[in-house]
């Protein structure tokens, strides 16, 4: 087959030119290159219009990276994945918060029980106040140091109850209760404020570490064993019952039981003493 010359190409229509086989074309036909380039561009543009219009019956000839609809679909999918990941992270954080709050609640119950034992094991003045031993001094529940008759009363009670609760035991239990209360409030506040997951996880890790360190310190300490909650009853009932009579007044009062015994003895001796006159005595004439 003879090749078509450049002059012959000028006389052909575009369809006739595109229909010619490659071997019939002259070398590097400039007109054919222009026609084919224009045709390819128009074809791609038409395909894009059809795709944007919703026609999926024809296959796009452009790459996915250049397809606006495909790009939008990928962006929406990425946003959904990010949202799902955020929600899962928040669920994990909430689960950790719930576990730590439950541990705090259980520990608070233990501390309240321990505080009650300390309170029951404290010394008690005659007016009912609970007193705690602080070295060679005595303090009331507000931390005030006792003096005078109150101090003397506490010292007397301490003789009967040498293992009474100390001020250190009371203050440590109160401090533990307060620390747990503050820790619980921090967790609840973070949850209420809705802070970002990364920051919430960072803070929660610190809270968990704080709680676990306290638990380890507590486990390393020897447990305190208290006696009966009512040491007054153990000491003999009414002999050590609470009274509104001050200690020094009671000490100055007479021993009524001893007086009764002396009186009874005197009466008995009087009854046994013979009378001056009896049946064997001569009567005067």
C-alpha positions as CSV (number, residue, x, y, z in Angstrom):
1,X,0.0,0.0,0.0
2,X,1.4,3.4,-1.0
3,X,1.6,6.1,1.6
4,X,-0.6,9.1,1.4
5,X,1.2,12.4,0.9
6,X,0.8,15.5,3.0
7,X,-1.1,17.1,0.1
8,X,-3.5,14.2,0.0
9,X,-4.2,14.5,3.8
10,X,-5.4,18.1,3.3
11,X,-8.1,16.9,1.0
12,X,-9.5,14.2,3.4
13,X,-12.1,14.8,6.0
14,X,-11.3,14.2,9.7
15,X,-13.2,11.0,9.8
16,X,-11.5,9.8,6.6
17,X,-8.1,10.8,8.0
18,X,-8.7,8.9,11.3
19,X,-9.9,5.8,9.4
20,X,-6.6,5.5,7.5
21,X,-4.3,2.7,8.7
22,X,-0.9,3.7,10.2
23,X,1.1,2.3,7.2
24,X,-0.7,4.5,4.8
25,X,0.2,7.7,6.7
26,X,3.3,9.8,6.0
27,X,5.9,10.2,8.6
28,X,4.9,12.5,11.5
29,X,1.7,13.9,9.9
30,X,1.2,17.2,11.8
31,X,-2.5,17.5,10.9
32,X,-3.3,14.0,12.2
33,X,-1.6,14.7,15.5
34,X,-3.6,17.8,16.0
35,X,-6.9,16.1,15.2
36,X,-6.2,13.2,17.4
37,X,-5.1,15.4,20.4
38,X,-8.3,17.5,20.0
39,X,-10.5,14.5,19.8
40,X,-9.0,12.9,22.9
41,X,-9.5,16.1,24.9
42,X,-13.1,16.4,23.8
43,X,-13.8,12.8,24.6
44,X,-12.4,13.1,28.1
45,X,-14.4,16.3,28.7
46,X,-17.6,14.6,27.5
47,X,-17.0,11.6,29.8
48,X,-16.5,14.0,32.8
49,X,-19.8,15.8,32.1
50,X,-21.6,12.5,31.9
51,X,-20.2,11.3,35.1
52,X,-21.0,14.5,36.9
53,X,-24.5,14.3,35.6
54,X,-24.9,10.8,37.1
55,X,-24.4,8.7,34.0
56,X,-22.3,5.7,35.2
57,X,-23.0,3.6,32.0
58,X,-19.8,4.7,30.5
59,X,-16.3,4.1,31.9
60,X,-14.3,7.2,32.7
61,X,-11.1,7.6,30.9
62,X,-9.6,10.0,33.5
63,X,-7.7,8.9,36.6
64,X,-9.4,8.6,40.0
65,X,-7.2,11.3,41.5
66,X,-8.6,13.8,39.0
67,X,-12.2,12.8,39.5
68,X,-14.0,15.4,41.8
69,X,-16.7,13.0,42.8
70,X,-14.2,10.3,43.8
71,X,-12.2,12.8,45.7
72,X,-15.3,14.0,47.6
73,X,-16.2,10.4,48.4
74,X,-12.7,9.7,49.8
75,X,-12.9,12.8,51.9
76,X,-16.3,11.9,53.4
77,X,-15.0,8.3,54.1
78,X,-12.0,9.8,55.9
79,X,-14.2,12.0,58.0
80,X,-16.4,9.1,59.0
81,X,-13.4,7.0,59.9
82,X,-12.0,9.9,62.1
83,X,-15.4,10.2,63.8
84,X,-15.6,6.5,64.5
85,X,-12.1,6.5,65.9
86,X,-12.9,9.5,68.1
87,X,-16.0,7.9,69.4
88,X,-14.2,4.6,70.2
89,X,-11.4,6.5,72.0
90,X,-14.0,8.4,74.1
91,X,-15.7,5.1,75.0
92,X,-12.4,3.6,76.1
93,X,-11.7,6.7,78.2
94,X,-15.2,6.5,79.8
95,X,-14.7,2.8,80.6
96,X,-11.4,3.6,82.3
97,X,-13.0,6.5,84.2
98,X,-15.8,4.2,85.4
99,X,-13.4,1.6,86.6
100,X,-11.4,4.1,88.5
101,X,-14.5,5.7,90.0
102,X,-15.6,2.3,91.2
103,X,-12.2,1.7,92.8
104,X,-12.4,5.1,94.5
105,X,-15.9,4.4,95.8
106,X,-14.8,1.0,97.2
107,X,-11.8,2.7,98.9
108,X,-14.0,5.4,100.3
109,X,-16.2,2.8,102.0
110,X,-13.2,1.2,103.5
111,X,-11.9,4.6,104.8
112,X,-15.3,5.5,106.3
113,X,-15.3,2.2,108.1
114,X,-11.8,2.8,109.4
115,X,-12.7,6.3,110.5
116,X,-15.6,4.9,112.5
117,X,-13.3,2.4,114.2
118,X,-10.9,5.2,115.1
119,X,-13.8,7.3,116.5
120,X,-15.2,4.4,118.5
121,X,-11.7,3.7,119.9
122,X,-11.1,7.2,121.0
123,X,-11.1,8.3,124.7
124,X,-14.4,9.8,126.0
125,X,-14.7,12.5,128.5
126,X,-17.5,12.5,131.0
127,X,-19.4,15.0,128.9
128,X,-19.3,12.6,125.9
129,X,-16.6,14.3,123.8
130,X,-14.2,12.0,122.0
131,X,-10.5,12.6,122.7
132,X,-7.4,11.5,120.8
133,X,-4.0,10.8,122.2
134,X,-1.2,13.1,120.8
135,X,2.0,12.1,122.6
136,X,1.8,13.4,126.1
137,X,-1.2,15.6,125.2
138,X,-4.8,15.0,124.4
139,X,-6.9,16.7,121.6
140,X,-10.6,16.8,120.9
141,X,-12.1,16.2,117.5
142,X,-11.3,19.7,116.4
143,X,-7.7,19.4,117.3
144,X,-7.8,21.6,120.5
145,X,-5.4,20.6,123.2
146,X,-7.1,19.7,126.5
147,X,-6.2,21.5,129.8
148,X,-7.3,21.5,133.4
149,X,-10.0,19.1,134.5
150,X,-10.6,17.9,130.9
151,X,-6.9,16.9,130.6
152,X,-7.0,15.1,134.0
153,X,-10.2,13.3,132.9
154,X,-8.6,12.2,129.6
155,X,-5.5,11.0,131.4
156,X,-7.6,8.9,133.8
157,X,-9.4,7.4,130.8
158,X,-6.1,6.7,129.1
159,X,-5.0,4.6,132.0
160,X,-7.9,2.3,131.5
161,X,-7.6,2.4,127.7
162,X,-3.9,2.5,126.8
163,X,-4.5,1.6,123.1
164,X,-6.9,4.5,122.5
165,X,-6.9,6.1,119.0
166,X,-4.3,8.7,118.3
167,X,-4.5,12.1,116.7
168,X,-2.2,10.9,114.0
169,X,-4.5,8.0,113.1
170,X,-7.5,10.4,112.9
171,X,-5.7,13.0,110.8
172,X,-4.3,10.4,108.3
173,X,-7.7,8.9,107.8
174,X,-9.3,12.3,107.3
175,X,-6.5,13.2,104.8
176,X,-7.1,9.9,102.8
177,X,-10.8,10.6,102.6
178,X,-10.2,14.2,101.4
179,X,-7.7,13.1,98.8
180,X,-10.1,10.5,97.4
181,X,-12.9,13.1,97.3
182,X,-10.7,15.5,95.3
183,X,-9.6,12.8,92.9
184,X,-13.2,11.8,92.2
185,X,-14.2,15.4,91.6
186,X,-11.4,15.8,89.0
187,X,-12.5,12.8,87.1
188,X,-16.2,13.9,87.0
189,X,-15.2,17.5,86.0
190,X,-13.1,16.2,83.1
191,X,-16.1,14.1,81.9
192,X,-18.4,17.1,82.3
193,X,-16.1,19.5,80.4
194,X,-15.7,17.1,77.5
195,X,-12.0,17.7,76.9
196,X,-10.2,16.3,73.9
197,X,-9.5,12.5,74.0
198,X,-5.8,12.8,74.0
199,X,-5.8,15.3,76.9
200,X,-8.4,13.3,78.8
201,X,-6.4,10.1,78.4
202,X,-3.2,11.9,79.6
203,X,-5.0,13.2,82.7
204,X,-6.6,9.9,83.4
205,X,-3.3,8.1,83.3
206,X,-2.1,10.5,86.0
207,X,-5.2,9.9,88.2
208,X,-4.7,6.1,87.9
209,X,-1.1,6.4,88.8
210,X,-1.9,8.5,91.9
211,X,-4.6,6.0,93.1
212,X,-2.3,3.0,92.6
213,X,0.6,4.7,94.4
214,X,-1.7,5.3,97.4
215,X,-2.8,1.7,97.3
216,X,0.8,0.5,97.3
217,X,1.6,2.7,100.3
218,X,-1.4,1.5,102.1
219,X,-0.5,-2.2,101.5
220,X,3.0,-1.6,102.9
221,X,1.6,-0.3,106.2
222,X,0.8,-2.7,109.0
223,X,-2.9,-2.8,109.7
224,X,-4.2,-1.2,112.9
225,X,-6.2,-3.5,115.1
226,X,-8.6,-1.8,117.5
227,X,-10.3,-3.3,120.5
228,X,-13.9,-3.1,121.5
229,X,-15.7,0.0,120.5
230,X,-17.0,0.4,124.0
231,X,-14.1,0.1,126.3
232,X,-16.2,1.7,129.1
233,X,-18.4,-1.3,129.3
234,X,-15.4,-3.7,129.3
235,X,-14.1,-1.9,132.4
236,X,-17.0,-2.8,134.6
237,X,-20.2,-1.0,133.9
238,X,-21.3,1.6,136.4
239,X,-17.9,1.9,138.0
240,X,-16.7,3.7,134.9
241,X,-19.9,5.0,133.5
242,X,-20.0,8.5,132.0
243,X,-21.1,11.1,134.5
244,X,-21.6,14.8,134.5
245,X,-19.8,15.0,137.9
246,X,-16.3,16.4,137.5
247,X,-13.4,14.1,138.4
248,X,-12.1,16.2,141.3
249,X,-15.6,16.5,142.8
250,X,-16.1,12.7,142.7
251,X,-12.7,12.3,144.3
252,X,-13.7,14.5,147.2
253,X,-17.0,12.8,147.8
254,X,-17.2,10.3,150.7
255,X,-17.3,6.6,150.1
256,X,-20.9,5.9,150.9
257,X,-20.4,2.2,150.8
258,X,-17.6,2.3,153.4
259,X,-19.7,4.5,155.6
260,X,-22.6,2.1,155.4
261,X,-20.3,-0.7,156.5
262,X,-19.0,1.3,159.5
263,X,-22.5,2.2,160.5
264,X,-23.7,-1.4,160.3
265,X,-20.8,-2.6,162.5
266,X,-21.5,0.1,165.1
267,X,-25.1,-0.9,165.2
268,X,-24.3,-4.6,165.6
269,X,-21.9,-3.9,168.5
270,X,-24.5,-1.8,170.2
271,X,-27.1,-4.5,170.0
272,X,-24.8,-7.1,171.5
273,X,-23.7,-5.0,174.5
274,X,-25.5,-6.3,177.7
275,X,-27.7,-3.9,179.6
276,X,-26.7,-2.8,183.1
277,X,-29.9,-4.4,184.6
278,X,-31.1,-8.0,183.9
279,X,-33.0,-10.9,185.3
280,X,-30.3,-11.8,187.8
281,X,-30.0,-8.4,189.4
282,X,-31.4,-7.9,192.9
283,X,-34.2,-5.5,193.1
284,X,-34.0,-2.9,195.9
285,X,-36.1,-3.6,199.0
